[in-house]
């Protein structure tokens, strides 16, 4: 399966960058700590130092004359090296393959310069061997450009520090990989949610198109009857008018809901807060709903903890949010359902809308505040724009509050709105 754009962006690309950085660091270390011999062989940059230290085993003496073993001569010959053995006073006792610009004797300062800078074509390493209690120096020239870098460090701290460097490097790599994986997981989750939202949006668009056509059909049909007939009885004309009005209002609601949710989403609708008596406001909202013929026989109760509770809110928008929540409870439950609305002001403002109705499944509960979602927890036909609860959530959050829901099938539903004390 071809990787998605988000997967490439949040996982493959960061991992590739991390691997690239590690490979670059490894290459730089490898490149700096290796060298090429004359025949193209890659060797460690410590190799000349190690060869020089070990070469003492190939040097012996015949009287006062140094003798190089056959194995030592092979090493010199195969690697293009030159050798010079010095007496304790710095005079040359033996030389093999020595360049013309290498002196026959050395003062201490000249020997130091030779070790530090070498010759024009070779790096020079120096070691020593013991014979009869005296120290003899020997120099080996390598056809390489090897710099001798000296560091002065606290050996104990240096050894400990290397462990910390390795630990920090490993921790950094783990952190980068973890962040990359976490970002990828979040990206995948976000992509999944976007796909779900897009599917829901497409379904909603299909539904809203159907829902708009549904009221337009009777509007057009009854309007044509009125327009074509000159002898329609007044009572029948009034009935046609009521049907046209009902469907016109329904269409206007769909358009209004769509406009409002996008205004809230883009913060294009300013929140005009006013400090009011919240108890009185909630009671008026409940009374207005019960005055609607559709719900005038429903059992809706309002129980405030005080009559003088005040709060700053946008009356128009907050009424819309409360109306959406309460009507949603009434619309999706039977006429025998009781809905209780409580107001608690002990810690901020808590408004609870609880019913003993049919409840919702977990899937329906998860989609309750999702735009375009319309629950089907009852046998009642799903109506409306599918934006009512999403709009309620947007309005509450625009007031700095939260809205949550709890529900189980056949156990009722509870919607809780919480506003901070300063509101």
C-alpha positions as CSV (number, residue, x, y, z in Angstrom):
1,X,0.0,0.0,0.0
2,X,1.3,3.4,-0.9
3,X,2.2,5.6,2.1
4,X,-0.1,8.5,2.7
5,X,1.2,12.1,2.5
6,X,0.8,12.5,6.3
7,X,2.7,9.2,7.0
8,X,5.5,10.4,4.7
9,X,5.6,13.8,6.4
10,X,5.4,12.8,10.0
11,X,7.2,9.4,10.0
12,X,9.2,8.6,6.9
13,X,10.7,12.1,6.4
14,X,11.8,12.6,10.1
15,X,13.1,9.1,10.3
16,X,15.0,9.6,7.1
17,X,16.5,12.8,8.4
18,X,17.5,11.1,11.7
19,X,19.1,8.2,9.8
20,X,20.8,10.7,7.5
21,X,22.2,12.6,10.5
22,X,23.4,9.4,12.2
23,X,25.0,8.2,8.9
24,X,26.6,11.6,8.4
25,X,28.0,11.6,11.9
26,X,29.2,8.0,11.5
27,X,30.8,8.9,8.2
28,X,32.6,11.9,9.6
29,X,34.0,9.9,12.5
30,X,35.0,7.1,10.1
31,X,36.5,9.6,7.6
32,X,38.4,11.4,10.3
33,X,39.8,8.3,12.1
34,X,40.9,6.4,9.0
35,X,43.6,6.9,6.3
36,X,44.6,5.3,3.0
37,X,47.8,3.5,2.3
38,X,49.7,3.8,-0.9
39,X,47.9,0.7,-2.3
40,X,44.5,2.2,-1.4
41,X,43.9,0.1,1.7
42,X,41.8,1.8,4.4
43,X,43.5,1.8,7.8
44,X,42.9,3.3,11.2
45,X,44.6,6.6,11.8
46,X,46.1,4.9,14.9
47,X,47.8,2.3,12.8
48,X,51.1,4.2,12.4
49,X,51.2,4.7,16.2
50,X,50.5,1.1,16.9
51,X,53.0,-0.2,14.2
52,X,55.7,2.0,15.7
53,X,55.1,0.8,19.3
54,X,55.1,-2.9,18.1
55,X,58.1,-2.6,15.9
56,X,60.6,-2.9,18.8
57,X,60.0,-6.7,18.7
58,X,61.7,-6.7,15.2
59,X,64.8,-4.9,16.3
60,X,67.7,-6.7,17.9
61,X,71.4,-5.9,18.2
62,X,74.6,-7.6,17.0
63,X,77.1,-5.9,19.3
64,X,76.3,-2.2,18.9
65,X,74.7,-2.7,15.5
66,X,70.9,-2.9,15.2
67,X,69.6,-5.8,13.2
68,X,66.1,-5.9,11.7
69,X,64.3,-9.2,11.4
70,X,63.0,-10.6,8.2
71,X,59.4,-10.0,9.4
72,X,60.2,-6.3,10.2
73,X,61.8,-5.8,6.8
74,X,58.6,-7.2,5.1
75,X,56.5,-4.7,7.1
76,X,58.7,-1.8,6.0
77,X,58.8,-3.0,2.4
78,X,55.1,-3.8,2.0
79,X,54.0,-0.5,3.5
80,X,56.6,1.8,2.0
81,X,58.0,2.8,5.4
82,X,61.4,4.0,6.3
83,X,63.3,3.3,9.6
84,X,66.0,5.0,11.5
85,X,67.5,3.8,14.8
86,X,69.4,6.3,17.0
87,X,72.0,5.9,19.7
88,X,71.3,7.2,23.2
89,X,73.0,10.5,22.2
90,X,70.9,10.9,19.0
91,X,73.3,9.6,16.4
92,X,72.1,7.3,13.6
93,X,73.0,3.7,14.1
94,X,70.9,2.2,11.4
95,X,68.7,3.4,8.5
96,X,66.5,1.7,5.9
97,X,64.7,3.4,3.0
98,X,65.6,6.8,4.7
99,X,64.7,9.8,2.5
100,X,67.6,12.2,1.6
101,X,66.1,15.1,3.7
102,X,66.2,13.1,7.0
103,X,69.3,14.0,9.1
104,X,71.9,11.6,10.5
105,X,71.8,12.9,14.0
106,X,69.4,14.9,16.2
107,X,69.4,17.3,19.0
108,X,66.4,17.0,21.4
109,X,64.6,20.0,19.8
110,X,65.2,18.7,16.2
111,X,63.9,15.3,17.2
112,X,60.8,16.9,18.7
113,X,60.2,18.8,15.4
114,X,60.7,15.7,13.4
115,X,58.1,13.9,15.5
116,X,55.7,16.8,15.4
117,X,55.9,17.9,11.7
118,X,57.6,14.9,9.9
119,X,59.1,15.4,6.5
120,X,57.7,16.8,3.3
121,X,56.4,13.4,2.3
122,X,55.8,11.4,5.5
123,X,54.6,11.5,9.0
124,X,57.2,10.4,11.6
125,X,56.5,8.3,14.7
126,X,59.0,7.7,17.5
127,X,59.4,4.9,20.0
128,X,62.1,3.4,22.1
129,X,63.7,0.1,23.2
130,X,66.1,-0.8,26.0
131,X,69.5,-2.6,25.7
132,X,71.9,-3.0,28.5
133,X,70.2,-0.4,30.6
134,X,70.4,2.2,27.8
135,X,67.5,3.7,25.8
136,X,67.6,3.7,22.0
137,X,65.1,5.6,19.9
138,X,63.9,4.6,16.6
139,X,61.9,6.6,14.0
140,X,59.5,5.2,11.4
141,X,58.3,7.4,8.5
142,X,54.9,6.7,7.0
143,X,53.8,8.0,3.6
144,X,50.7,9.5,5.2
145,X,49.7,12.9,6.6
146,X,48.8,12.1,10.2
147,X,48.4,14.9,12.7
148,X,49.2,14.3,16.3
149,X,46.5,15.9,18.4
150,X,47.3,16.1,22.1
151,X,44.5,16.6,24.7
152,X,44.9,17.2,28.4
153,X,42.0,15.8,30.3
154,X,41.1,14.5,33.7
155,X,41.3,10.8,32.9
156,X,38.7,9.7,35.4
157,X,36.2,12.4,34.3
158,X,37.1,11.7,30.6
159,X,36.2,8.0,31.0
160,X,33.0,8.8,32.8
161,X,32.2,11.6,30.3
162,X,32.4,9.1,27.4
163,X,29.7,7.0,29.0
164,X,27.5,10.2,29.4
165,X,28.1,11.2,25.8
166,X,27.0,7.7,24.6
167,X,24.0,7.9,27.0
168,X,23.0,11.3,25.8
169,X,23.4,10.4,22.1
170,X,21.3,7.3,22.7
171,X,18.7,9.3,24.7
172,X,18.5,11.9,21.9
173,X,18.0,9.2,19.3
174,X,15.3,7.6,21.3
175,X,13.6,11.0,22.0
176,X,13.7,11.9,18.3
177,X,12.3,8.5,17.3
178,X,9.6,8.7,20.0
179,X,8.6,12.2,19.0
180,X,8.5,11.1,15.3
181,X,6.4,8.0,16.1
182,X,4.0,10.1,18.4
183,X,3.7,12.7,15.7
184,X,2.9,10.0,13.2
185,X,0.3,8.5,15.5
186,X,-1.3,11.8,16.1
187,X,-1.2,12.5,12.3
188,X,-2.7,9.2,11.6
189,X,-5.4,9.8,14.1
190,X,-6.0,13.3,12.7
191,X,-6.2,11.9,9.2
192,X,-8.6,9.2,10.3
193,X,-10.8,11.8,12.0
194,X,-10.6,14.1,8.9
195,X,-11.7,11.2,6.7
196,X,-14.6,10.5,9.1
197,X,-15.5,14.1,9.1
198,X,-15.3,14.3,5.4
199,X,-17.6,11.2,5.1
200,X,-20.0,12.7,7.6
201,X,-19.9,16.0,5.7
202,X,-20.6,14.3,2.4
203,X,-23.4,12.4,4.0
204,X,-24.7,15.6,5.6
205,X,-24.6,17.4,2.2
206,X,-26.6,14.6,0.7
207,X,-29.0,14.7,3.5
208,X,-29.3,18.5,3.6
209,X,-29.9,18.5,-0.2
210,X,-32.7,16.0,0.3
211,X,-34.1,17.9,3.3
212,X,-34.1,21.1,1.4
213,X,-35.9,19.5,-1.5
214,X,-38.5,17.9,0.9
215,X,-40.0,21.3,2.0
216,X,-39.6,22.9,-1.4
217,X,-41.8,20.3,-3.0
218,X,-44.9,21.1,-1.0
219,X,-44.1,24.8,-1.1
220,X,-44.1,24.7,-4.9
221,X,-47.0,22.3,-5.1
222,X,-49.4,24.3,-2.9
223,X,-48.2,27.6,-4.3
224,X,-49.1,26.3,-7.9
225,X,-52.5,25.2,-6.7
226,X,-53.2,28.6,-5.2
227,X,-51.8,30.4,-8.3
228,X,-53.8,28.2,-10.8
229,X,-57.1,28.1,-9.0
230,X,-59.4,31.1,-8.7
231,X,-62.1,29.2,-6.7
232,X,-60.1,27.7,-3.8
233,X,-62.2,27.8,-0.6
234,X,-60.8,30.1,2.0
235,X,-60.4,27.3,4.5
236,X,-58.5,25.2,2.0
237,X,-56.4,28.2,1.0
238,X,-55.6,28.8,4.7
239,X,-54.5,25.1,5.0
240,X,-52.3,25.5,2.0
241,X,-50.8,28.7,3.5
242,X,-50.1,26.9,6.8
243,X,-48.3,24.1,5.0
244,X,-46.3,26.5,2.9
245,X,-45.4,28.6,6.0
246,X,-44.3,25.5,8.0
247,X,-42.0,24.2,5.2
248,X,-40.6,27.7,4.7
249,X,-39.7,28.0,8.3
250,X,-38.1,24.6,8.2
251,X,-36.0,25.6,5.2
252,X,-35.0,28.8,6.9
253,X,-33.9,26.8,10.0
254,X,-31.7,24.6,7.9
255,X,-30.0,27.6,6.2
256,X,-29.7,29.4,9.5
257,X,-28.1,26.5,11.3
258,X,-25.5,26.1,8.5
259,X,-24.7,29.8,8.6
260,X,-24.4,29.9,12.4
261,X,-22.1,26.9,12.8
262,X,-19.6,28.3,10.2
263,X,-19.7,31.7,11.8
264,X,-18.9,30.2,15.2
265,X,-16.2,28.0,13.8
266,X,-14.5,31.0,12.1
267,X,-15.1,33.3,15.1
268,X,-16.9,35.6,12.7
269,X,-19.8,36.1,15.2
270,X,-18.9,38.3,18.1
271,X,-20.0,37.2,21.6
272,X,-21.9,40.1,23.2
273,X,-22.1,39.2,26.9
274,X,-24.5,40.9,29.3
275,X,-24.8,40.3,33.0
276,X,-28.2,38.9,33.7
277,X,-30.2,36.9,36.2
278,X,-29.5,33.4,34.9
279,X,-32.3,31.8,36.9
280,X,-34.9,34.0,35.4
281,X,-33.4,33.5,31.9
282,X,-33.4,29.7,32.2
283,X,-37.0,29.7,33.4
284,X,-38.0,31.9,30.4
285,X,-36.3,29.4,28.0
286,X,-38.2,26.5,29.5
287,X,-41.5,28.4,29.5
288,X,-41.0,29.4,25.8
289,X,-40.4,25.7,24.9
290,X,-43.5,24.5,26.8
291,X,-45.6,27.2,25.1
292,X,-44.8,25.5,21.8
293,X,-47.9,23.4,20.8
294,X,-45.6,20.5,20.0
295,X,-44.3,20.3,23.6
296,X,-47.0,21.9,25.7
297,X,-48.0,18.5,27.2
298,X,-44.4,17.4,28.0
299,X,-43.1,17.0,31.6
300,X,-40.2,19.6,31.8
301,X,-39.1,20.7,35.3
302,X,-36.7,23.5,36.2
303,X,-34.9,23.3,39.6
304,X,-32.5,26.1,40.5
305,X,-30.5,26.3,43.7
306,X,-31.1,30.0,44.0
307,X,-33.3,32.7,42.4
308,X,-30.7,35.4,42.1
309,X,-27.9,33.6,40.3
310,X,-26.2,36.0,37.9
311,X,-23.9,35.4,35.0
312,X,-22.4,37.2,32.0
313,X,-23.5,35.6,28.7
314,X,-24.8,36.4,25.2
315,X,-28.6,36.2,25.6
316,X,-29.3,35.4,22.0
317,X,-26.6,32.7,21.5
318,X,-27.0,31.1,25.0
319,X,-30.8,30.8,24.4
320,X,-30.0,29.1,21.2
321,X,-27.7,26.6,22.9
322,X,-30.1,25.8,25.7
323,X,-33.0,25.5,23.3
324,X,-31.1,23.1,21.1
325,X,-30.2,20.9,24.1
326,X,-33.6,20.8,25.7
327,X,-35.5,20.4,22.4
328,X,-33.1,17.6,21.5
329,X,-34.1,15.8,24.7
330,X,-37.8,16.2,23.9
331,X,-37.6,15.4,20.2
332,X,-35.8,12.1,20.6
333,X,-37.8,10.7,23.5
334,X,-41.4,9.6,24.0
335,X,-44.1,11.9,25.4
336,X,-43.9,10.1,28.8
337,X,-40.3,11.2,29.3
338,X,-39.5,13.6,32.2
339,X,-36.8,16.2,31.6
340,X,-35.3,17.9,34.6
341,X,-33.2,21.0,34.3
342,X,-31.1,22.0,37.3
343,X,-29.0,25.1,38.0
344,X,-26.1,24.9,40.5
345,X,-23.9,27.9,41.4
346,X,-21.7,26.5,44.1
347,X,-18.6,26.3,41.9
348,X,-19.1,28.5,38.9
349,X,-22.3,27.7,36.9
350,X,-23.5,24.2,36.2
351,X,-26.6,23.6,34.1
352,X,-27.7,20.0,33.9
353,X,-30.4,18.7,31.5
354,X,-31.3,15.2,32.4
355,X,-34.0,12.9,31.1
356,X,-35.2,9.4,31.8
357,X,-35.7,8.6,28.2
358,X,-34.4,5.9,25.8
359,X,-30.7,7.0,26.1
360,X,-28.1,6.5,23.4
361,X,-25.6,3.9,22.3
362,X,-21.9,4.6,22.7
363,X,-21.6,5.3,18.9
364,X,-24.5,7.8,19.1
365,X,-23.0,9.4,22.2
366,X,-19.6,9.7,20.6
367,X,-21.2,11.5,17.6
368,X,-23.5,13.7,19.6
369,X,-21.5,16.9,19.3
370,X,-20.2,16.1,15.8
371,X,-21.4,18.4,13.0
372,X,-23.6,16.8,10.4
373,X,-24.4,13.9,12.8
374,X,-28.0,13.0,13.4
375,X,-28.7,10.3,16.0
376,X,-31.2,7.5,15.4
377,X,-31.7,6.3,18.9
378,X,-35.5,6.2,18.5
379,X,-38.0,5.2,15.9
380,X,-38.7,8.8,15.2
381,X,-37.5,10.0,11.8
382,X,-34.2,12.0,12.1
383,X,-35.0,15.6,11.4
384,X,-33.2,18.9,11.5
385,X,-29.8,19.9,10.1
386,X,-27.7,17.6,12.3
387,X,-26.0,20.8,13.6
388,X,-28.0,21.5,16.7
389,X,-25.8,19.9,19.4
390,X,-22.6,20.9,17.6
391,X,-23.9,24.5,17.6
392,X,-24.7,24.2,21.3
393,X,-21.1,23.0,22.0
394,X,-19.6,25.9,19.9
395,X,-21.7,28.5,21.8
396,X,-20.8,27.1,25.2
397,X,-17.1,26.9,24.3
398,X,-17.3,30.5,22.9
399,X,-18.4,31.5,26.4
400,X,-15.3,29.8,27.9
401,X,-17.3,26.8,29.1
402,X,-17.6,23.1,28.5
403,X,-20.5,20.8,27.6
404,X,-20.4,17.0,28.2
405,X,-22.8,14.2,27.9
406,X,-23.5,10.9,29.6
407,X,-26.0,8.3,28.4
408,X,-26.8,4.6,28.2
409,X,-29.5,2.8,26.3
410,X,-32.8,2.7,28.2
411,X,-31.2,4.7,31.1
412,X,-31.7,8.3,29.9
413,X,-29.3,11.1,29.0
414,X,-27.6,13.8,30.9
415,X,-26.1,16.9,29.3
416,X,-23.9,19.1,31.6
417,X,-22.9,22.7,30.8
418,X,-20.3,24.3,33.0
419,X,-19.2,27.9,32.9
420,X,-16.3,29.4,34.9
421,X,-17.0,31.6,37.9
422,X,-15.7,34.8,36.3
423,X,-18.2,34.5,33.5
